[in-house]
Amino acid sequence: MYTTLISTSDLAEHLGDPDWAIVDCRFALADPERGRREYERAHIPGAVYAHLDEDLSGPIVRGKTGRHPLPDVDTLAQTFSALGIDASTQVVAYDDLGGALAAARLWWLLRWLGHEAVAVLDGGWVRWHKEDRMWRAGHEVREARVFTPRIRSEMLVDAADLLARQGDARYKLFDSRSVDRYRGENESIDPVAGHIRGAYSAPYAHNLDQDGNFRTAGELRERFETLLGDTPVEQAAFYCGSGVTAAHNVLALAHAGLGNAQLYAGSWSEWINDPERPVATGDVA
């Protein structure tokens, strides 16, 4: 069973296995239909497509939710069933950004609903294509199965939890966005710049090497042990702009063998809906 990452060579050995569901999660924030177009042009054989906005996020409620709120559990279970996923299925998710966008999101959602056999393809579509592996065009479907959710509520924190933890040294909160956005510089996505007061900077991009592959488990372990310090991983939480790329840090930390951190799914775009919630700018947590 693969539970964090899988190599292209290992995936290639299981193409055509009915108990393996390959899910193409390519998506572009600036062009939400680009991923679907690229999937239909060329994808890993047998892969089905999951759209970040339509399949892996719930509806936005202006002034309340962030930009990619969690889907309703029953709706998400129906989506997974339609993708041909049940308790016996090994799921492999990939995108073209090193797993940093929707692939890590799919990994986290499945884990949140109790499905352990899910992994992100290391290097994603870029590495698969670079290695000149098999591909297929068009649209594919899998035979539907019955996905039964088993919610792991301990994987989540919300805004109220974070407010209650403000100033409590037993907990650590990490911002997964780029350093400039953490500082409040060059903010071009959200209407308020800065970070949640008390949060430390931990850009998800530092989990990847220059080729877009995950760093070794040892390198990731060293990174997160430095970030965590004396804080137990169960008392650490990650957020980003909308709760998507933060899952990349949760995945990397798990791959490093350090356990399961929490996710603030609403993230910065939800946090700033309430002007009473404390924010900070610059390098100061």
N, C-alpha and C positions, 0 to 999 in steps of 0.2 A: 504493500500500500504506500502510495506517495502522498505526503501530507503538507509539504511546503513547496519545494521546487522539483522539477523533473528536467532531465537533459533532452536535447533533440534526439540523440541516439536511442535513449530508452523509449521515448514516445514512438519513434519510427518502428520499433518492434511490435507495437500494439495497434497499428493502423488496421481498421476493419474488425477489431474486437467489439462485439456488441455490448459488452459490459464496460466499455470505455467511452465516455462522452467528451468529445473535444469541442470547446466553445470558443469561438472567435469573438473577441471583445473590442476590436479596434474602434476607436472613437476619437473625434477631434472637437474640442470645445468651440472652436471658431467655425466649424462646419459639421454640425451633428449628423449629416447624412454621408459624410465622406467614408466612414468606416464600413458602412453597409455596401457602398459602391465598390470599395476595394475588396471586400469579402467576395462579392459576386464576380469580380474580375479574377481573383485568384485566392485560394485558401488551402489549408491543410486538408487532405482528403478525409471526408467524413465529418468535418467540422460543421456545427450549426452556429448561427449568429445570435448574439445577445446585445441589445442596444442599451447603452448606459441610461439614457433618459426614459426609454419606454419599458424596459424590462428590469433594470437593476436599480431604479429609483421610484419613489412615490410622487404624487402630485405636489407641486409647490403651493404653499399657502402664503401669500404675500404678507410680510410683516410678522410672520410667525416661524416658518421653517427656513432652513438654508436652501442652497441652490440644488442640492441632490439629497432630499430627505429619504429616509429608509422606506421601502415599500411596506404596505400592510402584509402581515405574515401570511395570511390565507392567500392573498394575491401572489405573493412570492412563491409559495408552495405550488400554486397552479402553474406558474412560469417554469419552475424546475421540473415539474411533471411533464410539461409540454416539451421540454428540452431532452426528455428521455432519461431523467435522473431518478433513481430510487436508492434504497439503502445499500444495494449491491454494486453500485456504479462507481468506478474510478473516474473522476472528473479532471480534465486538464484545461486550464484557461490560458489564453494568450492574447497579447495585443502587439503593437509595434513601438511601444515606448518602454521596453524593459519590464513590463508588468505594472508600470507605475500608474496607469489610469484604470481602465475598467477591469483588467484581469485580476489585479489584487482586490478590487471591490467584490468581484464574484467569489473569489477565494474566501474573503471575510464573511460574506453573506451566507455562504454554505456552512461555514464553521459556526456562525451565529445560530443557525438552525439545526446544529447538531450533526452535520455531515463531515466526517474526518477525512475521507478519501478524496481530497481535492488538492491539486498542486498547480502552480504557475509554471509555464514553460520558460526555462531560463534562456534569455536572449530573444524569446518571442519569435514573431514572424520574420523580423530582420535577420536573425541568425539562421532560421529554417531556410529562408530564401537564399542567403549567402552561401549556405552549404549545398545548394542546388538539389534540395530534396523534392519529393513528389508534391504536386499541387493539383488543384481542380478548380474549375470555374463553375458559376451558377449558384443555385440555392439548394441547400440540403435540409432534410428533416430527419429526426429520429423517431422511432416508434415511442409513443407516450408511455410513461410509467407512472407509478403513484409515489410521490414524494411526501413523506410524513415528517413535519417539523418537530424538533425537540429543542425549544428555545433555551439558549444559554445566556440568561440575563446578566450574568457577571461580566460578560464581555463588553458591556455598554456602560457609559456614563452620560448624564445629561447636564444641562446648564445648571440646574439646581444642585447637583452633586458637586460641580466645580466651584460654585459659589460657596458651598459649605466647607470646601477644602481650602479656600483662600487663606494663606498664611500658615497652613498646617504643614510643618516640615516632614511629616511622615509620607506625604504624597509628592509626586512630581508630574508636571504636565509639560508635554513637548509639542512644539509647533513644527509641522512637517513641511511647510512652505520654504521657498528660497529665503536666504538671509535678508535680501533687500525688502521683501514683503514683510518679513518678521519685524524689521526695523521701522516699517512704515514708509519706505521709499519706493517709488515707481509702482504704486498700487494702481492697476488699470482694470481690475475685475470687480472689486467690491467698493461700495461708496464710502467706507471708513477704512483708514489705513492704521496699521499697528498690529498688536497682538494681545492676547488675553493676559492680563496682568498676572505675573507669577510664572508664566510659561518660559521654557528654555527653547532655544533654536536647535532643531535637529532635521535639517533638510533631507527629504527622502532620497534625493539624487545622489547623496553620498553612499548609498547602498550599492551603487553600480560602478563598474569600471568604465574606461573610455570607450569600450565597444558596446556598452549597454547590457552587459551581462552582470549578474549579481557577483559581488565580491565573495571570497571564500567564507565558509562558516567561521573560520578562525578570525579573519579580519572583521567580520560583522560582530563577532562576540567581543572583540577588543573595543570596537566602536561603542557598542551599547553598554558594556560594563563601565566605560569612562563616563558616558552620559548618566547612567543610573546612580553611580556612586554606591552609597549604602542603602538606596531605596529598593525594596523588593519589587520584582517585575509586576506582581499583581497589584501594586499600588502606583503604577505608572500608567498614564493615559496619553494618547496622541490625538491631535486634530490637525486639520489643514484648512483649505478654503471652504470646501463643501463636504468633507468627510470621505473623499474618494482616495486621494493619494496618501492620506494618513495610514490607510490599510497596508500600504507598501512597507512602512516602518514596522507595523505589527507583524507582517509576514517575515521581514528580514530578521527581526528579533527572535521569532519562533524558529527560523531556519538556523540561527546561531545556537540554538539549544537552550535558550534562556527562559522559555516559557511563554505565557500568554499575557500580553499587556491589554489594556482597555482602549476603546475607541470612543471619542466624542463625535458621534456621527453628524450632529448638527453643524459643528465646527464654526469657523470664524463668521461665515455668512449668516448663521443663525444667531450667534452670540451678539452681533452688533444690532440686531433688531430691537433690543432693549437698551436705551442709552444709559440706564442705571448700572449696567454690567461694566465692571472696571476694565479699562484698556490701557496699554502702555505703548510707547514707541522707543526707538533706539535699541541699544544692546542690553539694557537693563531688564531683567525678568520682572 
